[in-house]
Amino acid sequence: MAVQVDPNARIERRRRSVPVSRWEAGYLRAVLFADLVIIAVALRVGLLFTDGRLLGQLPGAVAGITGVVLLASMATCRVWEQRILGQGVEEFRRLANAVLATVFLLGLTALATDIGNFRPWVFGVLPATGLCLVTSRYAMRRVLHARRRQGRCMYPVLVAGDLDGVADFIDRTRKESHNGWLVAGVCIPGETNDGPAHEVRGVPVVGGLSDVPALVRDGGYGVVAVAPAAHWTRQRLRELAWELEGSPAELVVAPTLMEVTGPRLHITPVYGLTLLRVSQPTFTGIRWILKSVVDRAAALLGLLVIAPVLFAVAVAIKLNDGGPVLFRQQRIGKGGRAFPMLKFRSMVVDAERRRVELDHVNEGAGLLFKVRTDPRVTRIGSVLRRYSLDELPQLVNVLTGDMSMVGPRPPLPSEAERYGYDARRRLLVKPGLTGLWQVSGRSDLSWEETVSLDLRYVENWSFAMDAVILWKTLGAVLRGRGAY
C-alpha cells in the first residue's frame, strides 16, 4: 500500500536546516584556509617580479585584480561545495576550470587592452598557483583518506534493498573505504530464504524497506542508498524522496548498470518520464587518435628519461646468471591480434618448460597462472617484480603501437581462447602497461574482479581516467603490494 505523505509535513521538514558533521565543517575550513593562503602567497611572489602597475600607476593593482577574478571563478565553479571535497576527480576538475577561466579572462583583457601588464600573471603566476592549489588539495585528501582507513571521518549509510543487492553494496564500500561511506544499517524485505535475517555482512538489519524514512529521522544517517529490489517501484521511490526532503540524509539510487559511468550516462525527460539514456561506447575517432599520439609521446619521453635505469637493470640481470636480458612472450592485443610483449627476464631461462611442474600449486584466479613463491623467479627477478621494473621494456610496445600506457591486462593466447563473452570485450581496446587492475590489487584480485575492472575501463574510458590511473600506479608500484 502506498505511503500517505502529508504535504504540510514535507514543507515543514524542508524548512529545517540540514546539519553538517563536525569533521565536514572542519575539513571545509581547512581547505578554504589553505586555498586563501596559497593565493595570497602566490600574488605576493608575483609582485617580486613585477610591480603590477595599472595604467602606469596604482602599484599592485594587477595582483589585486588577479586575486579577485580567481576567487570569483573558484566560487562560480563551486570548488568549495561540501559534497565534492575529498571525492573523486570532480574536485580537481572544478579547480582546473576555475584557474583556466581566470587565465582566459585575464589573457583576453591583456590582448584587448593596454591598461596593465597581465602577461607574467597569465603565463606564470596563475599556472603555478593552480598547481599549488591542486597539490594542497591532494595532500589534504591523503590525510582524509588515511583517517578513513582508520574508520574516522565517515558518512553513516543506510542501505535498503534485497539481500543480494545490499550485500554487493556493502562489499563495494568496504573495498573503497577512501570514499568515506560506512554502511551502518540495512533495511531488507522481512523474510529471506533462511528466515528473518539479523545482519548482512556483519551490518545489523535495522528494519524493513518501509521503515527507511523513520530510521533516517531517528538514526543520524548521512546517506540513504537504494539497492535493487522489487519493492522499489517508481511511485515508492518518489514517495521516499519526498519523505527525505529536508532530512540530513542524501538519497542515492544504485543503478542496474553498475559499471557504466561518466559521459555515457544522460538524464532524458520523455513524456513525463525521467529516463537514464546509455550511449554506446566508441572505440574510434579523434579522442582515440589523440590517445595514441599521447601514448607514443609519453613512451618515447619515458624511455629517454629512464634510460640509465634500463641499463642498470639489464646489467644486473646479465650478471645474475648470464642469461638473456629480455623475455619475449606472445600476447593478444586489440582485435585479437598477437604481438610479442617485452619484459625484463625475471625467471630462469627454462621457466616456460618448467611451468607444467607447478600446475598443481597454481594460485592464480580463473584463467590466470600465479604462484606466490614461484621457484623459477631469480633473486634479481623478485626485486624487479615487486616494483614492476620488469614491465618497463613494454614502453617499446607502446611506442610501436601494440600497447597503450593505460588499458586492460594483455592476455596470453591460451587465456584469450577460453574467454567468455564478457571477457572478450577487453580486446576492443589496446592492452595497457598499467590499468585499473594494477592500482586495485594486482595479483591479489580474483578473476571476476580483474575482468570487472578491465570492462569498467573499456566501457568508460576518458583522458581523466587515464591520468588518475597513471598517478595511482606510482603509489601501487612503490608499495609493491599484490605483486609476485
C-alpha positions in Angstrom: 0.0 0.0 0.0 1.3 3.4 -0.9 2.5 5.6 2.0 0.3 8.7 2.6 2.5 11.7 2.8 1.3 14.9 4.5 2.3 17.8 2.2 2.4 20.2 5.1 4.8 17.9 6.9 7.1 17.9 3.9 7.1 21.7 3.7 7.9 21.9 7.4 10.8 19.4 7.0 12.1 21.4 4.0 12.4 24.5 6.2 14.7 22.7 8.7 18.4 23.2 8.1 20.5 20.2 7.2 23.2 19.8 9.8 26.8 19.3 8.8 29.0 17.0 10.9 31.9 18.4 12.8 34.6 16.8 10.7 32.9 18.0 7.5 32.9 21.6 8.7 36.5 21.3 9.9 37.7 19.9 6.6 35.9 22.7 4.7 37.5 25.3 6.8 40.9 23.7 6.4 40.5 23.6 2.6 39.3 27.2 2.4 42.2 28.4 4.6 44.8 26.6 2.6 43.4 28.0 -0.7 43.4 31.5 0.6 47.0 31.2 1.9 48.3 29.8 -1.3 46.6 32.5 -3.4 47.9 35.3 -1.1 51.5 33.9 -1.2 51.3 33.4 -5.0 50.2 37.0 -5.5 53.0 38.3 -3.2 55.6 36.3 -5.1 54.2 37.6 -8.4 54.8 41.1 -7.1 58.5 40.3 -6.6 58.9 40.1 -10.4 56.6 42.9 -11.4 55.1 45.9 -9.5 51.7 45.1 -11.0 51.0 48.7 -12.0 47.7 49.6 -13.6 47.7 52.4 -16.2 51.3 53.3 -15.1 50.3 53.8 -11.5 48.5 52.1 -8.6 51.3 49.5 -7.8 49.9 46.0 -7.1 46.6 46.7 -8.8 47.1 43.9 -11.3 47.8 41.4 -8.5 44.6 42.5 -6.7 42.5 42.1 -9.9 44.1 38.7 -10.5 43.2 37.6 -7.0 39.6 38.9 -7.2 39.0 37.2 -10.6 40.5 33.9 -9.4 38.4 33.9 -6.2 35.3 34.8 -8.2 36.0 32.0 -10.7 36.5 29.5 -7.9 33.2 30.5 -6.3 31.4 30.2 -9.6 32.9 26.8 -10.3 31.8 25.7 -6.7 35.2 24.4 -5.7 34.2 24.6 -2.0 31.0 22.6 -2.4 30.8 20.1 0.5 29.9 17.0 -1.4 32.9 17.1 -3.8 35.6 17.7 -1.3 37.9 14.7 -1.0 35.8 12.8 -3.5 36.8 11.6 -7.0 38.1 13.8 -9.8 35.3 16.3 -9.8 37.1 18.4 -7.1 40.2 18.7 -9.3 38.2 19.3 -12.5 36.3 22.2 -11.0 39.6 23.7 -9.6 41.2 23.4 -13.1 38.2 25.0 -14.7 38.4 27.9 -12.3 42.1 28.6 -13.0 41.6 28.2 -16.8 38.7 30.6 -16.7 40.8 33.2 -14.9 43.7 32.7 -17.4 41.2 33.1 -20.2 39.7 36.3 -18.8 42.9 38.0 -17.9 44.6 36.8 -21.2 41.7 38.3 -23.1 42.0 41.5 -21.1 45.7 41.7 -21.8 45.1 41.1 -25.5 42.2 43.6 -25.9 43.6 46.5 -23.8 46.9 48.0 -22.7 45.9 49.1 -19.2 48.2 46.7 -17.4 50.9 44.0 -17.9 48.9 40.8 -17.3 51.3 38.5 -19.2 53.5 37.5 -16.3 50.4 36.7 -14.3 48.6 34.8 -17.1 51.6 32.7 -18.1 53.5 32.4 -14.8 51.7 33.2 -11.6 48.3 31.6 -12.4 49.6 28.2 -13.7 51.9 28.0 -10.7 49.0 28.9 -8.3 46.8 26.3 -9.9 49.5 23.6 -9.5 49.9 24.6 -5.8 46.2 24.5 -5.2 45.9 21.0 -6.7 48.9 19.8 -4.7 47.4 21.2 -1.5 44.0 19.6 -2.1 45.7 16.3 -2.9 47.8 16.4 0.3 44.7 17.1 2.4 42.8 14.4 0.7 45.6 11.9 1.5 45.3 12.8 5.2 41.5 12.4 5.0 41.8 9.0 3.3 44.3 7.9 6.0 41.7 8.8 8.7 39.0 6.9 6.8 41.1 3.8 6.7 41.0 4.1 10.5 37.2 4.3 10.4 37.1 8.1 11.1 35.5 10.9 9.1 32.9 8.6 7.6 29.4 9.2 6.3 27.0 6.7 8.0 25.0 5.0 5.3 21.6 3.2 5.4 21.2 0.7 2.6 17.7 -0.5 1.6 17.1 -3.3 -1.0 17.1 -7.0 -1.4 19.6 -9.2 0.2 22.0 -9.7 -2.8 21.9 -6.0 -3.7 22.6 -4.9 -0.2 25.5 -7.4 0.3 27.1 -6.3 -3.0 26.8 -2.6 -2.0 28.5 -3.4 1.4 31.3 -5.2 -0.3 31.9 -2.4 -2.7 32.0 0.3 0.0 34.5 -1.7 2.1 36.8 -2.2 -0.8 36.9 1.6 -1.4 36.8 3.0 2.1 38.5 6.2 1.0 35.2 7.4 -0.4 34.0 7.7 3.2 30.8 5.6 3.1 30.3 3.3 6.1 27.3 1.1 6.0 25.9 1.4 9.5 22.4 -0.1 8.9 20.5 -2.3 6.5 16.8 -2.5 5.5 15.7 -5.6 3.6 12.4 -7.3 2.9 11.2 -9.1 6.1 11.9 -12.6 5.0 14.8 -14.4 3.3 15.2 -18.0 2.1 16.7 -18.8 5.5 14.1 -16.9 7.6 14.5 -13.5 9.2 18.0 -12.0 8.8 19.6 -10.2 11.7 22.7 -8.9 9.8 24.2 -8.8 6.4 28.0 -9.0 6.0 28.2 -8.1 9.7 25.9 -5.0 9.4 22.8 -5.1 11.5 19.4 -5.2 9.9 17.5 -2.3 11.5 14.2 -2.6 9.7 12.1 -3.3 6.6 12.0 -1.2 3.5 9.0 0.8 4.6 10.9 1.8 7.8 13.5 3.9 5.9 12.1 7.4 6.5 11.6 6.9 10.2 15.0 5.4 10.6 16.6 8.3 8.8 14.9 10.8 11.0 16.0 9.0 14.2 19.2 7.2 13.2 21.6 10.0 12.1 22.4 8.6 8.7 24.2 10.8 6.2 23.3 8.8 3.1 20.4 6.5 2.1 21.4 4.1 -0.6 18.7 2.3 -2.5 19.8 -1.0 -3.8 17.8 -3.0 -6.4 14.6 -4.6 -5.0 11.1 -5.4 -6.4 9.7 -3.2 -3.7 11.1 0.0 -5.2 8.5 0.9 -7.8 8.6 4.3 -9.4 5.9 5.6 -7.0 7.6 4.2 -3.9 10.9 5.9 -4.8 9.2 9.2 -5.4 7.5 9.0 -2.0 10.8 8.1 -0.4 12.4 11.1 -1.9 9.6 13.3 -0.6 9.9 11.8 2.8 13.6 12.5 3.0 13.2 16.2 1.9 14.9 18.4 4.5 16.4 15.4 6.3 20.2 15.3 6.9 20.5 12.3 4.5 21.4 12.4 0.8 19.4 9.9 -1.3 21.3 7.8 -3.9 20.0 5.1 -6.1 22.3 2.3 -7.3 21.6 1.7 -11.0 21.3 -1.7 -12.5 24.2 -0.9 -14.9 26.7 -0.6 -12.1 29.8 -0.4 -14.3 28.6 2.3 -16.7 29.5 5.8 -15.6 30.6 9.2 -16.8 29.8 10.7 -20.2 27.9 7.7 -21.4 25.0 8.3 -18.9 22.4 11.0 -19.8 19.3 12.0 -18.0 16.5 12.5 -20.6 12.9 13.6 -19.8 10.5 11.9 -22.2 6.7 12.1 -22.0 6.9 12.9 -18.3 9.3 10.1 -17.6 12.9 10.6 -16.4 14.9 8.2 -18.4 18.5 7.2 -18.0 19.9 7.1 -21.5 23.1 5.0 -22.0 25.0 5.9 -25.2 27.1 3.3 -27.0 30.9 3.2 -26.3 33.1 4.4 -29.1 36.5 3.0 -29.9 37.4 5.1 -32.9 37.5 8.9 -33.6 39.6 11.9 -32.7 39.8 11.1 -29.0 41.3 7.6 -29.6 43.8 9.1 -32.2 44.9 11.7 -29.6 45.2 8.9 -27.0 47.5 7.0 -29.4 49.6 10.1 -30.0 49.9 10.9 -26.3 50.8 7.3 -25.6 53.6 7.2 -28.0 55.0 10.6 -27.0 54.9 9.5 -23.3 56.6 6.2 -24.1 59.4 8.0 -26.0 59.9 10.5 -23.2 59.8 7.7 -20.6 62.4 5.7 -22.5 64.7 8.7 -22.7 64.3 9.6 -19.0 64.7 6.2 -17.5 67.5 5.0 -19.9 70.0 4.8 -17.1 67.6 2.7 -15.1 67.0 0.3 -18.0 70.8 0.0 -18.5 71.3 -0.8 -14.8 68.6 -3.4 -14.7 70.0 -5.1 -17.8 73.4 -5.2 -16.3 72.1 -6.7 -13.1 70.1 -9.4 -14.9 73.2 -10.3 -17.0 75.5 -10.5 -14.0 72.9 -12.6 -12.1 73.0 -15.7 -14.3 74.5 -14.7 -17.7 71.2 -15.4 -19.5 69.3 -13.1 -21.9 68.2 -9.8 -20.6 64.8 -9.6 -22.3 61.9 -12.1 -22.3 59.6 -12.1 -25.3 56.1 -13.6 -24.9 53.2 -13.7 -27.3 50.2 -11.8 -26.0 46.9 -10.9 -27.5 46.1 -7.2 -28.3 43.4 -5.2 -29.8 41.1 -7.1 -32.0 42.7 -10.4 -31.1 45.9 -9.7 -32.9 49.0 -11.3 -31.4 52.2 -9.4 -30.7 55.5 -10.1 -28.9 55.4 -8.4 -25.5 58.7 -7.4 -24.0 59.7 -7.8 -20.3 62.9 -7.9 -18.4 63.6 -11.6 -17.7 62.8 -12.2 -14.0 62.8 -16.1 -14.2 65.3 -18.8 -15.0 66.0 -19.3 -18.7 63.8 -22.5 -19.0 60.9 -21.1 -17.0 58.3 -21.9 -19.7 59.3 -25.6 -19.8 59.1 -25.9 -16.0 55.7 -24.3 -15.7 53.9 -27.7 -16.2 55.6 -28.9 -13.0 53.9 -26.1 -11.0 50.3 -26.5 -12.2 49.3 -28.3 -9.0 50.3 -25.2 -6.9 48.7 -22.6 -9.1 47.3 -19.8 -7.0 46.0 -17.7 -9.9 42.3 -16.9 -10.2 40.3 -18.1 -13.1 42.4 -18.3 -16.3 45.5 -16.8 -14.7 48.6 -18.7 -13.6 50.2 -17.3 -10.5 52.4 -18.8 -7.7 53.2 -16.5 -4.8 56.6 -18.2 -4.1 57.4 -19.3 -7.7 60.8 -21.2 -7.6 61.5 -20.1 -11.1 61.9 -16.5 -10.1 65.6 -15.4 -9.9 66.9 -13.3 -7.0 67.1 -10.2 -9.0 63.7 -11.1 -10.6 61.9 -11.0 -7.3 63.0 -7.3 -6.8 62.0 -6.4 -10.4 58.6 -8.0 -9.9 57.9 -6.3 -6.6 58.4 -2.9 -8.0 57.2 -3.7 -11.6 60.6 -2.9 -13.1 60.3 -6.0 -15.3 57.4 -4.2 -17.1 59.5 -1.2 -18.3 60.5 -2.6 -21.7 56.8 -2.6 -22.6 57.3 1.1 -23.3 58.8 -0.1 -26.6 55.5 -2.0 -27.2 53.7 1.3 -26.5 56.0 3.2 -28.9 55.3 0.6 -31.7 51.5 0.9 -31.2 50.9 -2.6 -29.9 50.1 -1.4 -26.4 48.8 1.7 -24.6 50.1 3.4 -21.5 46.8 2.5 -19.8 44.5 -0.3 -20.7 43.3 -3.9 -19.9 45.7 -6.6 -18.9 47.2 -8.2 -22.1 46.2 -11.9 -22.1 48.2 -15.0 -23.2 46.8 -16.7 -26.3 45.7 -19.7 -24.2 43.8 -17.4 -21.9 42.1 -15.5 -24.8 40.9 -18.7 -26.3 38.9 -19.5 -23.2 37.4 -16.0 -22.8 33.7 -15.7 -22.4 31.6 -13.1 -24.0 32.2 -10.5 -21.3 36.0 -11.0 -21.0 36.3 -10.8 -24.8 35.3 -7.2 -24.7 38.7 -6.5 -23.2 40.1 -6.9 -26.7 38.1 -3.9 -28.0 41.0 -1.6 -27.0 44.8 -1.9 -26.8 46.2 -3.6 -23.7 47.9 -1.4 -21.2 51.3 -1.1 -19.5 49.1 -0.3 -16.4 45.4 -0.3 -15.7 42.7 -0.4 -13.1 43.8 -3.9 -12.2 47.3 -2.6 -11.5 46.0 0.1 -9.0 43.3 -2.1 -7.4 45.2 -5.1 -6.1 47.3 -6.6 -8.9 47.8 -10.3 -8.4 45.6 -10.3 -5.2 42.5 -9.8 -7.3 40.1 -12.6 -8.2 39.5 -13.4 -11.9 36.0 -11.9 -11.7 37.4 -8.7 -10.2 40.1 -8.4 -12.8 37.6 -8.8 -15.7 35.2 -6.4 -14.0 37.9 -3.7 -13.6 39.0 -4.1 -17.2 35.5 -3.9 -18.5 34.9 -0.7 -16.4 37.8 0.8 -18.2 36.7 -0.3 -21.7 33.2 0.9 -21.2 34.0 4.3 -19.6 37.5 5.4 -20.9 38.4 9.0 -20.7 41.6 11.1 -20.5 40.8 12.0 -16.9 40.6 8.2 -16.1 44.0 7.6 -17.7 45.6 10.4 -15.7 44.2 9.2 -12.4 45.3 5.6 -13.1 48.8 6.7 -14.0 49.1 8.7 -10.9 47.8 5.8 -8.7 50.1 3.4 -10.5 53.1 5.2 -8.9 51.8 4.6 -5.4 50.9 1.0 -6.2 54.4 0.3 -7.6 56.2 1.9 -4.6 54.1 -0.1 -2.1 54.8 -3.3 -4.0 51.6 -4.7 -2.7 50.0 -7.6 -4.6 53.0 -8.1 -6.9 54.5 -11.6 -7.3 
